[in-house]
Amino acid sequence: EELAKEQTKAEALAAEVMRLSADLKRITQAYDGLIR
């Protein structure tokens, strides 16, 4: 039970990181577009 809760938390955290990473990539590309 406790382990399952921790795993769910870890998975949610991983999903959050993936989302932030994708956002960062989009922002970086937009920034590159402004600079060129």
PQR file of N, CA, C, O and H, with PARSE charges and radii, in Angstrom:
ATOM      1  N   GLU A   1       0.846  -1.206   0.000 -0.4000 1.5000
ATOM      2  CA  GLU A   1       0.000   0.000   0.000 -0.0000 2.0000
ATOM      3  C   GLU A   1       0.879   1.253   0.000  0.5500 1.7000
ATOM      4  O   GLU A   1       0.728   2.131  -0.849 -0.5500 1.4000
ATOM      5  N   GLU A   2       1.795   1.321   0.960 -0.4000 1.5000
ATOM      6  CA  GLU A   2       2.676   2.487   1.052 -0.0000 2.0000
ATOM      7  C   GLU A   2       3.577   2.589  -0.178  0.5500 1.7000
ATOM      8  O   GLU A   2       3.809   3.673  -0.714 -0.5500 1.4000
ATOM      9  H   GLU A   2       1.918   0.608   1.650  0.4000 1.0000
ATOM     10  N   LEU A   3       4.076   1.433  -0.609 -0.4000 1.5000
ATOM     11  CA  LEU A   3       4.957   1.400  -1.776 -0.0000 2.0000
ATOM     12  C   LEU A   3       4.213   1.860  -3.028  0.5500 1.7000
ATOM     13  O   LEU A   3       4.758   2.594  -3.852 -0.5500 1.4000
ATOM     14  H   LEU A   3       3.887   0.553  -0.174  0.4000 1.0000
ATOM     15  N   ALA A   4       2.967   1.421  -3.158 -0.4000 1.5000
ATOM     16  CA  ALA A   4       2.160   1.807  -4.323 -0.0000 2.0000
ATOM     17  C   ALA A   4       1.951   3.316  -4.343  0.5500 1.7000
ATOM     18  O   ALA A   4       1.975   3.944  -5.401 -0.5500 1.4000
ATOM     19  H   ALA A   4       2.524   0.825  -2.489  0.4000 1.0000
ATOM     20  N   LYS A   5       1.746   3.890  -3.158 -0.4000 1.5000
ATOM     21  CA  LYS A   5       1.549   5.337  -3.067 -0.0000 2.0000
ATOM     22  C   LYS A   5       2.807   6.071  -3.519  0.5500 1.7000
ATOM     23  O   LYS A   5       2.737   7.051  -4.261 -0.5500 1.4000
ATOM     24  H   LYS A   5       1.727   3.379  -2.298  0.4000 1.0000
ATOM     25  N   GLU A   6       3.958   5.580  -3.060 -0.4000 1.5000
ATOM     26  CA  GLU A   6       5.225   6.202  -3.438 -0.0000 2.0000
ATOM     27  C   GLU A   6       5.445   6.105  -4.947  0.5500 1.7000
ATOM     28  O   GLU A   6       5.919   7.049  -5.580 -0.5500 1.4000
ATOM     29  H   GLU A   6       4.014   4.784  -2.457  0.4000 1.0000
ATOM     30  N   GLN A   7       5.094   4.945  -5.513 -0.4000 1.5000
ATOM     31  CA  GLN A   7       5.290   4.747  -6.953 -0.0000 2.0000
ATOM     32  C   GLN A   7       4.398   5.693  -7.750  0.5500 1.7000
ATOM     33  O   GLN A   7       4.821   6.253  -8.761 -0.5500 1.4000
ATOM     34  H   GLN A   7       4.709   4.179  -4.999  0.4000 1.0000
ATOM     35  N   THR A   8       3.164   5.866  -7.287 -0.4000 1.5000
ATOM     36  CA  THR A   8       2.238   6.776  -7.962 -0.0000 2.0000
ATOM     37  C   THR A   8       2.786   8.196  -7.914  0.5500 1.7000
ATOM     38  O   THR A   8       2.709   8.940  -8.892 -0.5500 1.4000
ATOM     39  H   THR A   8       2.821   5.411  -6.465  0.4000 1.0000
ATOM     40  N   LYS A   9       3.343   8.561  -6.754 -0.4000 1.5000
ATOM     41  CA  LYS A   9       3.913   9.897  -6.601 -0.0000 2.0000
ATOM     42  C   LYS A   9       5.085  10.082  -7.559  0.5500 1.7000
ATOM     43  O   LYS A   9       5.224  11.127  -8.194 -0.5500 1.4000
ATOM     44  H   LYS A   9       3.406   7.957  -5.960  0.4000 1.0000
ATOM     45  N   ALA A  10       5.922   9.059  -7.653 -0.4000 1.5000
ATOM     46  CA  ALA A  10       7.092   9.118  -8.530 -0.0000 2.0000
ATOM     47  C   ALA A  10       6.662   9.248  -9.986  0.5500 1.7000
ATOM     48  O   ALA A  10       7.268   9.991 -10.757 -0.5500 1.4000
ATOM     49  H   ALA A  10       5.809   8.210  -7.137  0.4000 1.0000
ATOM     50  N   GLU A  11       5.610   8.517 -10.356 -0.4000 1.5000
ATOM     51  CA  GLU A  11       5.128   8.577 -11.737 -0.0000 2.0000
ATOM     52  C   GLU A  11       4.546   9.947 -12.053  0.5500 1.7000
ATOM     53  O   GLU A  11       4.755  10.480 -13.143 -0.5500 1.4000
ATOM     54  H   GLU A  11       5.118   7.913  -9.729  0.4000 1.0000
ATOM     55  N   ALA A  12       3.820  10.513 -11.103 -0.4000 1.5000
ATOM     56  CA  ALA A  12       3.242  11.842 -11.298 -0.0000 2.0000
ATOM     57  C   ALA A  12       4.364  12.866 -11.453  0.5500 1.7000
ATOM     58  O   ALA A  12       4.281  13.772 -12.283 -0.5500 1.4000
ATOM     59  H   ALA A  12       3.650  10.080 -10.218  0.4000 1.0000
ATOM     60  N   LEU A  13       5.409  12.712 -10.647 -0.4000 1.5000
ATOM     61  CA  LEU A  13       6.547  13.622 -10.705 -0.0000 2.0000
ATOM     62  C   LEU A  13       7.247  13.502 -12.054  0.5500 1.7000
ATOM     63  O   LEU A  13       7.628  14.508 -12.652 -0.5500 1.4000
ATOM     64  H   LEU A  13       5.476  11.976  -9.973  0.4000 1.0000
ATOM     65  N   ALA A  14       7.413  12.276 -12.530 -0.4000 1.5000
ATOM     66  CA  ALA A  14       8.065  12.047 -13.820 -0.0000 2.0000
ATOM     67  C   ALA A  14       7.252  12.692 -14.942  0.5500 1.7000
ATOM     68  O   ALA A  14       7.817  13.290 -15.858 -0.5500 1.4000
ATOM     69  H   ALA A  14       7.103  11.458 -12.044  0.4000 1.0000
ATOM     70  N   ALA A  15       5.925  12.566 -14.868 -0.4000 1.5000
ATOM     71  CA  ALA A  15       5.063  13.156 -15.887 -0.0000 2.0000
ATOM     72  C   ALA A  15       5.190  14.679 -15.860  0.5500 1.7000
ATOM     73  O   ALA A  15       5.210  15.325 -16.908 -0.5500 1.4000
ATOM     74  H   ALA A  15       5.467  12.080 -14.125  0.4000 1.0000
ATOM     75  N   GLU A  16       5.273  15.240 -14.671 -0.4000 1.5000
ATOM     76  CA  GLU A  16       5.421  16.687 -14.509 -0.0000 2.0000
ATOM     77  C   GLU A  16       6.729  17.159 -15.133  0.5500 1.7000
ATOM     78  O   GLU A  16       6.768  18.171 -15.834 -0.5500 1.4000
ATOM     79  H   GLU A  16       5.257  14.715 -13.820  0.4000 1.0000
ATOM     80  N   VAL A  17       7.798  16.412 -14.870 -0.4000 1.5000
ATOM     81  CA  VAL A  17       9.110  16.767 -15.423 -0.0000 2.0000
ATOM     82  C   VAL A  17       9.083  16.708 -16.950  0.5500 1.7000
ATOM     83  O   VAL A  17       9.645  17.571 -17.625 -0.5500 1.4000
ATOM     84  H   VAL A  17       7.767  15.590 -14.301  0.4000 1.0000
ATOM     85  N   MET A  18       8.420  15.674 -17.487 -0.4000 1.5000
ATOM     86  CA  MET A  18       8.330  15.539 -18.946 -0.0000 2.0000
ATOM     87  C   MET A  18       7.601  16.746 -19.537  0.5500 1.7000
ATOM     88  O   MET A  18       7.994  17.284 -20.572 -0.5500 1.4000
ATOM     89  H   MET A  18       7.963  14.973 -16.939  0.4000 1.0000
ATOM     90  N   ARG A  19       6.524  17.158 -18.849 -0.4000 1.5000
ATOM     91  CA  ARG A  19       5.731  18.285 -19.338 -0.0000 2.0000
ATOM     92  C   ARG A  19       6.549  19.577 -19.302  0.5500 1.7000
ATOM     93  O   ARG A  19       6.540  20.356 -20.255 -0.5500 1.4000
ATOM     94  H   ARG A  19       6.205  16.721 -18.008  0.4000 1.0000
ATOM     95  N   LEU A  20       7.252  19.791 -18.196 -0.4000 1.5000
ATOM     96  CA  LEU A  20       8.076  20.988 -18.073 -0.0000 2.0000
ATOM     97  C   LEU A  20       9.185  20.987 -19.114  0.5500 1.7000
ATOM     98  O   LEU A  20       9.520  22.026 -19.683 -0.5500 1.4000
ATOM     99  H   LEU A  20       7.260  19.158 -17.422  0.4000 1.0000
ATOM    100  N   SER A  21       9.750  19.805 -19.355 -0.4000 1.5000
ATOM    101  CA  SER A  21      10.816  19.676 -20.343 -0.0000 2.0000
ATOM    102  C   SER A  21      10.303  20.056 -21.728  0.5500 1.7000
ATOM    103  O   SER A  21      10.985  20.749 -22.483 -0.5500 1.4000
ATOM    104  H   SER A  21       9.478  18.961 -18.893  0.4000 1.0000
ATOM    105  N   ALA A  22       9.094  19.596 -22.054 -0.4000 1.5000
ATOM    106  CA  ALA A  22       8.499  19.915 -23.357 -0.0000 2.0000
ATOM    107  C   ALA A  22       8.233  21.416 -23.451  0.5500 1.7000
ATOM    108  O   ALA A  22       8.485  22.029 -24.489 -0.5500 1.4000
ATOM    109  H   ALA A  22       8.541  19.033 -21.440  0.4000 1.0000
ATOM    110  N   ASP A  23       7.727  22.005 -22.373 -0.4000 1.5000
ATOM    111  CA  ASP A  23       7.479  23.453 -22.344 -0.0000 2.0000
ATOM    112  C   ASP A  23       8.782  24.204 -22.574  0.5500 1.7000
ATOM    113  O   ASP A  23       8.830  25.160 -23.348 -0.5500 1.4000
ATOM    114  H   ASP A  23       7.522  21.508 -21.530  0.4000 1.0000
ATOM    115  N   LEU A  24       9.831  23.767 -21.902 -0.4000 1.5000
ATOM    116  CA  LEU A  24      11.130  24.427 -22.008 -0.0000 2.0000
ATOM    117  C   LEU A  24      11.642  24.361 -23.438  0.5500 1.7000
ATOM    118  O   LEU A  24      12.201  25.331 -23.950 -0.5500 1.4000
ATOM    119  H   LEU A  24       9.793  22.991 -21.273  0.4000 1.0000
ATOM    120  N   LYS A  25      11.450  23.209 -24.081 -0.4000 1.5000
ATOM    121  CA  LYS A  25      11.907  23.050 -25.464 -0.0000 2.0000
ATOM    122  C   LYS A  25      11.159  24.016 -26.375  0.5500 1.7000
ATOM    123  O   LYS A  25      11.752  24.645 -27.251 -0.5500 1.4000
ATOM    124  H   LYS A  25      10.996  22.421 -23.665  0.4000 1.0000
ATOM    125  N   ARG A  26       9.831  24.127 -26.153 -0.4000 1.5000
ATOM    126  CA  ARG A  26       9.024  25.043 -26.961 -0.0000 2.0000
ATOM    127  C   ARG A  26       9.489  26.481 -26.771  0.5500 1.7000
ATOM    128  O   ARG A  26       9.635  27.229 -27.738 -0.5500 1.4000
ATOM    129  H   ARG A  26       9.350  23.615 -25.441  0.4000 1.0000
ATOM    130  N   ILE A  27       9.720  26.859 -25.514 -0.4000 1.5000
ATOM    131  CA  ILE A  27      10.153  28.221 -25.208 -0.0000 2.0000
ATOM    132  C   ILE A  27      11.507  28.502 -25.845  0.5500 1.7000
ATOM    133  O   ILE A  27      11.732  29.578 -26.401 -0.5500 1.4000
ATOM    134  H   ILE A  27       9.601  26.251 -24.729  0.4000 1.0000
ATOM    135  N   THR A  28      12.408  27.525 -25.760 -0.4000 1.5000
ATOM    136  CA  THR A  28      13.744  27.683 -26.343 -0.0000 2.0000
ATOM    137  C   THR A  28      13.649  27.885 -27.845  0.5500 1.7000
ATOM    138  O   THR A  28      14.350  28.727 -28.407 -0.5500 1.4000
ATOM    139  H   THR A  28      12.225  26.651 -25.309  0.4000 1.0000
ATOM    140  N   GLN A  29      12.782  27.114 -28.500 -0.4000 1.5000
ATOM    141  CA  GLN A  29      12.620  27.243 -29.951 -0.0000 2.0000
ATOM    142  C   GLN A  29      12.044  28.609 -30.301  0.5500 1.7000
ATOM    143  O   GLN A  29      12.480  29.240 -31.263 -0.5500 1.4000
ATOM    144  H   GLN A  29      12.213  26.430 -28.044  0.4000 1.0000
ATOM    145  N   ALA A  30      11.072  29.064 -29.530 -0.4000 1.5000
ATOM    146  CA  ALA A  30      10.467  30.372 -29.776 -0.0000 2.0000
ATOM    147  C   ALA A  30      11.518  31.465 -29.593  0.5500 1.7000
ATOM    148  O   ALA A  30      11.565  32.422 -30.366 -0.5500 1.4000
ATOM    149  H   ALA A  30      10.718  28.552 -28.748  0.4000 1.0000
ATOM    150  N   TYR A  31      12.354  31.319 -28.576 -0.4000 1.5000
ATOM    151  CA  TYR A  31      13.412  32.284 -28.293 -0.0000 2.0000
ATOM    152  C   TYR A  31      14.421  32.306 -29.439  0.5500 1.7000
ATOM    153  O   TYR A  31      14.866  33.370 -29.869 -0.5500 1.4000
ATOM    154  H   TYR A  31      12.315  30.542 -27.949  0.4000 1.0000
ATOM    155  N   ASP A  32      14.778  31.102 -29.932 -0.4000 1.5000
ATOM    156  CA  ASP A  32      15.690  31.012 -31.071 -0.0000 2.0000
ATOM    157  C   ASP A  32      15.099  31.752 -32.266  0.5500 1.7000
ATOM    158  O   ASP A  32      15.810  32.450 -32.988 -0.5500 1.4000
ATOM    159  H   ASP A  32      14.416  30.238 -29.583  0.4000 1.0000
ATOM    160  N   GLY A  33      13.795  31.593 -32.469 -0.4000 1.5000
ATOM    161  CA  GLY A  33      13.124  32.245 -33.577 -0.0000 2.0000
ATOM    162  C   GLY A  33      13.200  33.762 -33.457  0.5500 1.7000
ATOM    163  O   GLY A  33      13.326  34.456 -34.465 -0.5500 1.4000
ATOM    164  H   GLY A  33      13.217  31.026 -31.882  0.4000 1.0000
ATOM    165  N   LEU A  34      13.126  34.278 -32.246 -0.4000 1.5000
ATOM    166  CA  LEU A  34      13.198  35.724 -32.028 -0.0000 2.0000
ATOM    167  C   LEU A  34      14.598  36.250 -32.310  0.5500 1.7000
ATOM    168  O   LEU A  34      14.760  37.337 -32.866 -0.5500 1.4000
ATOM    169  H   LEU A  34      13.024  33.713 -31.426  0.4000 1.0000
ATOM    170  N   ILE A  35      15.607  35.478 -31.925 -0.4000 1.5000
ATOM    171  CA  ILE A  35      16.993  35.923 -32.065 -0.0000 2.0000
ATOM    172  C   ILE A  35      17.419  35.974 -33.532  0.5500 1.7000
ATOM    173  O   ILE A  35      18.105  36.908 -33.950 -0.5500 1.4000
ATOM    174  H   ILE A  35      15.475  34.596 -31.473  0.4000 1.0000
ATOM    175  N   ARG A  36      17.012  34.969 -34.312 -0.4000 1.5000
ATOM    176  CA  ARG A  36      17.457  34.922 -35.705 -0.0000 2.0000
ATOM    177  C   ARG A  36      16.813  36.014 -36.548  0.5500 1.7000
ATOM    178  O   ARG A  36      17.084  36.111 -37.745 -0.5500 1.4000
ATOM    179  H   ARG A  36      16.456  34.211 -33.973  0.4000 1.0000
TER
END
